[in-house]
Each structure stands twice: as C-alpha cells, then as structure tokens.
Amino acid sequence: VIPPPVIHIESYSEDSITFSLKMTTNIKVSGYVVNIYWTFDTHRQEKRTLAIEGEKSIQKVANLTAHTPYEISAWAKTELGDSPLSFVHVVTSGTRPPAPSLKAKAINQTAVECSWTGPRNVVYGIFYATSFLELYRSPQRSTTSAHNTTVLVQRDEQYLFLV
C-alpha cells in the first residue's frame, strides 16, 4: 500500500506559503502533483497546480492574498503508481484587502470598459459571464495590475462582471 505524502507548512506570510513534501516509505518517488485551492469572493473557486520532480521538496507559493484560507492537496507519483491524496489548510496572515468597487460601462456593442478602486501593485482578476451559473462555473477572465481594462463581449448579450 502506498501511503499519502506528508505536507508540512514550513511558514506563511501575507502573500506566500512555504511547505515541504515527503513520503514515509521506501517506495521510490519520482515527483508530486500539488493543487492549491482558494475561494474567490464566494462565487468562484480558484486553483493553481504544481508538478514537482524529485523525492523531497520544499516549495514556496507566492502572489497569494492576505488573510485568505488555502487548501493544499498533494499526491506522490511512485514506481508502484500514484499515492492517495493528503490535505492541509492554512490561512495567510495579515488583513484581507477590501473588495474593489467596480464600475462597468459599455463603450459600444462589443466592448465594456471596467474600472475599479483598490490597492496598487497587486494583480486583479476580472471575471465575466452571461449568467450567475456561468460566472460560478466557467467565467471568461482576464488579469491586470492596472485599475481598468476593456473587455470584449458578444453583442446582444447581458453580462455580469466581478473584479
């Protein structure tokens, strides 16, 4: 039986988490697959996937949001097959930034100018869809470090926007 890997949180800060991965077995490990999950504004679960080579590993994941719960799951790739999943949860330190105040204005039938307020030197995600279900499951998206962007949309549709 292949045991799940041990995920140990080494440290965390406002914008990063450092964790180690190891196996408590003599089975040869070729690498790990790690998923980091977080919920964006209760509407959208986000995920970042890391493919890590080697038996032991210390990883630092950066560009995270302050005071946000993250779930890290991992499994090991071994000579006998994949291990079961293991999970850890951690909340980054600091104060979560306030939600931006979004304004969306149609420029023409296929372009919408989105602008918002918020802190500088961060990356913003702009999510948009034609229904709440689509906004939750599979929105269109773009990212920027600016405080405005022009989004191209289909004509004759109504859109919901989230930043």
HUKA-V88047 format. One record per residue. N is the residue number from 1. RES is the residue in three letters. OMEGA is omega in whole degrees, -180 to 180 (999 if undefined). D_FIRST is the distance of its C-alpha to the first C-alpha in Angstrom with 1 decimal. Layout:
# HUKA-V88047
n=(N/N)
res=(RES/RES)
omega=(OMEGA/OMEGA)
d_first=(D_FIRST/D_FIRST)
This chain:
# HUKA-V88047
n=(1/2/3/4/5/6/7/8/9/10/11/12/13/14/15/16/17/18/19/20/21/22/23/24/25/26/27/28/29/30/31/32/33/34/35/36/37/38/39/40/41/42/43/44/45/46/47/48/49/50/51/52/53/54/55/56/57/58/59/60/61/62/63/64/65/66/67/68/69/70/71/72/73/74/75/76/77/78/79/80/81/82/83/84/85/86/87/88/89/90/91/92/93/94/95/96/97/98/99/100/101/102/103/104/105/106/107/108/109/110/111/112/113/114/115/116/117/118/119/120/121/122/123/124/125/126/127/128/129/130/131/132/133/134/135/136/137/138/139/140/141/142/143/144/145/146/147/148/149/150/151/152/153/154/155/156/157/158/159/160/161/162/163)
res=(VAL/ILE/PRO/PRO/PRO/VAL/ILE/HIS/ILE/GLU/SER/TYR/SER/GLU/ASP/SER/ILE/THR/PHE/SER/LEU/LYS/MET/THR/THR/ASN/ILE/LYS/VAL/SER/GLY/TYR/VAL/VAL/ASN/ILE/TYR/TRP/THR/PHE/ASP/THR/HIS/ARG/GLN/GLU/LYS/ARG/THR/LEU/ALA/ILE/GLU/GLY/GLU/LYS/SER/ILE/GLN/LYS/VAL/ALA/ASN/LEU/THR/ALA/HIS/THR/PRO/TYR/GLU/ILE/SER/ALA/TRP/ALA/LYS/THR/GLU/LEU/GLY/ASP/SER/PRO/LEU/SER/PHE/VAL/HIS/VAL/VAL/THR/SER/GLY/THR/ARG/PRO/PRO/ALA/PRO/SER/LEU/LYS/ALA/LYS/ALA/ILE/ASN/GLN/THR/ALA/VAL/GLU/CYS/SER/TRP/THR/GLY/PRO/ARG/ASN/VAL/VAL/TYR/GLY/ILE/PHE/TYR/ALA/THR/SER/PHE/LEU/GLU/LEU/TYR/ARG/SER/PRO/GLN/ARG/SER/THR/THR/SER/ALA/HIS/ASN/THR/THR/VAL/LEU/VAL/GLN/ARG/ASP/GLU/GLN/TYR/LEU/PHE/LEU/VAL)
omega=(179/178/174/178/175/176/180/177/-180/179/174/-179/179/-173/179/174/175/-178/177/178/173/178/179/-178/177/178/-178/180/177/179/-178/169/-176/173/175/-177/170/-179/-180/172/-179/-179/-169/174/179/-179/171/-178/177/172/-173/179/174/-174/179/-175/168/-176/172/177/-176/-179/177/-178/-179/176/-179/176/177/173/177/174/-179/168/-178/171/-177/178/180/-178/-178/178/170/178/166/-174/166/177/178/176/179/-178/177/-179/180/180/179/179/178/176/-172/170/178/-178/179/176/176/-175/-177/-180/178/176/178/176/-176/175/178/-178/176/175/173/177/178/173/177/-178/179/-178/-179/177/177/179/178/178/180/-172/-174/-179/166/-175/170/178/178/173/177/178/175/176/175/-178/177/-176/176/178/177/175/171/-176/170/-179/179/176/999)
d_first=(0.0/3.8/6.3/9.7/12.5/15.3/18.6/21.6/25.1/27.3/30.5/32.2/35.8/38.0/36.7/33.5/30.0/28.4/24.7/22.1/18.5/16.1/12.5/11.8/9.8/11.5/9.8/13.0/13.8/16.7/17.5/17.1/18.7/20.5/22.7/25.5/27.2/30.6/33.2/36.6/39.5/37.6/38.3/35.7/32.1/31.7/28.6/28.2/25.3/24.5/22.7/22.0/21.6/20.1/17.6/19.5/21.9/24.7/26.2/29.4/30.1/33.8/36.4/35.1/37.4/38.5/37.5/34.9/31.5/28.7/25.0/22.6/19.2/16.9/13.7/12.8/13.3/11.4/12.2/9.1/10.1/10.5/8.6/9.7/13.3/14.8/18.5/21.5/25.2/28.2/31.9/34.0/37.1/40.7/42.7/41.7/44.5/46.8/46.4/48.7/51.7/51.7/54.7/54.6/57.8/58.4/60.1/60.7/59.1/56.0/55.6/54.8/55.4/52.8/53.7/52.3/52.7/50.1/49.2/49.8/47.3/44.4/42.9/43.6/41.9/44.2/42.8/44.9/44.9/47.2/45.5/43.5/40.6/40.6/41.0/37.8/35.7/37.0/40.0/41.8/41.6/43.0/42.9/45.8/46.8/50.3/51.7/52.6/51.6/53.0/50.7/51.5/51.2/52.3/55.8/56.7/53.4/52.9/50.1/48.3/47.5/45.3/45.2)
